[in-house]
Each structure stands twice: as structure tokens, then as C-alpha cells.
Amino acid sequence: GKVVIVTGGALGIGFAVAQLFTSAGAKVVIADIDEEVGKESEKKLGENALFVRCDVTSWADQVHLFKLVASTFKRVDLVVCNAGI
């Protein structure tokens, strides 16, 4: 399966996108600033989901996100830039 990062993926449209990708067999990384909701979303989506706290306005957070995903899954196939700023 593909590896997909969804920013703002803990709630709303971002979570719906994450659900669609996991149901299609993708590994989905939920990147969101809200840790509590992000962890709940990870549990709801199951074993193909991973939550990573990320403030998309922070360059350091974004670098951490991509390094973590690359080291965990060895690639990134798609990024859905959904986070509101």
C-alpha cells in the first residue's frame, strides 16, 4: 500500500480523507496539532494509522514529521495538505 500524510487529519475533512485512504489499504500518518484528538483518531483508524503531532506553521515540526515517516515507512507517496492555518 501507499504511505500518505494527512495534515489536519485528526478531525473533519482531514479525518474523512484519512479514513478513505486507510480503507483502501494505505498507511496513513495523521499530522495534527491536537494530540488528544489525534491519538483518538489513530485508534479509530486502526493499525494502518499513525499519529504525529505537527504544527504546520513550524518548519522544525515539518522536518521532524517527514524524517519520522521516512524512517518508519521508508517512503512518502502522497501528502494531503489539509491543515488550516
N, C-alpha and C positions, 0 to 999 in steps of 0.2 A: 504494500500500500504506500501511498504518498505520505509525506510529512508536511503538515500545514500549521502555520502560526496564525492565530486569530487575535489581533489586538482588540481590546474591549470585548473579549469573548465570554465574560462572566455572566452577562445579562442581555436581555433584549435581542436585537438583531444579531449581535455577535454570538450569543449563545445558540440561537437558531442555526446560524451558519456552522458553528462547531458541531451541533447535533447532526446536521446533514452530512458533513464530512466523516464523522465517526460511523454513522450508519452505512456509509459507502465503503468502510474499511480503512479509512485513513487514520494515521496517528495525528492527533490534534493537540497543539500546545496553546492553552488559553493564557494569553498575556494580558494582565489586567492589574490595575492599581488596588482594587478591593480584594484583600487577602481572604477575608471570611467568605464572601460570596464566590470567589474564585475557587477556593478549596471545595465548597459545596458543589459547584458546577463540575469540577473534576470527578467527584464521587458519582454524580448523576450520569456522567458520560461513560464511566467505567474504565477498563484497563487500557483503552486506546487514547486516553486523555491525560494530559499533564498540565498542571497549573504552575505558572511562573509569574511572580509579582513583577510588574514592569510599569513604570511611569513613562509613557512615550515622549514626554517633554524632556526626559533626561537621557542624554547621549550615553552616559555610563550604564544606565538600566538597559538600553537597547543593545549595547555591546555585550553585556552580561547575558541577555536573552539569547542572542544569536550564537554566542560561544557555547552556552549550555545546550542548546538544541543541536548544534553541530557535533558536540562531543557525545551526546546521548544517542542521537539517531543517525549520525554521520552525513546528514544532508538536510536541506530545506527545499521542498518542491514548490511551495506556494505561500505567500504572505497575504492575508486579508487585512487591510488597514482600515479597521472599523472604529478604533478608539476615538471618542470625541475629545477635543482639546478646548 
